[in-house]
């Protein structure tokens, strides 16, 4: 697929970028000329995706990162900025849904892990990328995949509430935070 927008000179970071929706987003960004860091826990998946996308105009760099661990998120931002410069586009695509059985069987530990990955990680990434970059262009997308499980949907709703606050369009930094819901078959729109 060809694109008629140019993201040349932009740096995109896509969590969960090794497969599925994240891989598709990374591909579109690289097709448009952005240099893209793809991140997830499994380096082998990321390396395979980076190799597959190697012929595109933008570079694709794989960096292993468990978004549920603050030290790994900090390292992800550090490595991204060291290799490519400040992040212009952040796509929070990593998520988990551990409660696959009956709702009453979801433990506190399972719920804590979902909150850590689905909410805290996304907010931490936003905080680390925006605070490190006061340039006039930035876009942050949270990818929501609402499931049938109440625990998973609850964490997505909490993140949606966080991003709906009016101060998330920060004119001082030129940043904009928005949501995309891929299950609604939304096309990737120009930034």
WOTABEL-V232190 format. One line per field, one symbol per residue. ss: DSSP state (~ for helix, > for strand, _ for the rest). psi: psi as a letter, one per 40 degrees, with the letter a starting at -180 (. if undefined). A space follows every 50 residues. Layout:
# WOTABEL-V232190
ss = ???
psi = ???
This chain:
# WOTABEL-V232190
ss = __________>>>>>____~~~~~~~~~~~~___>>>>>>__~~~~~~~~ ~~_______>>>>>_____~~~~~~~~~~~~~~_____>>>>________ __~~~__~~~~~~~~~~~~~~~~~~~~~~~~______>>>>>>______~ ~~~~~~~~~~~~~__~~~______>>>>>>_~~~_______
psi = hiieihfheihihhifeeiadddddddddddeeihhhhiadhdddddddd ddedeidiihhhhhhheehddddddddddddddeaihdhhhgehiigdge aideehidddddddddddcddddddddddddehfiehihhhhhhghaehd ddddddddddddeeideeghddefihhiiigdeefhihii.
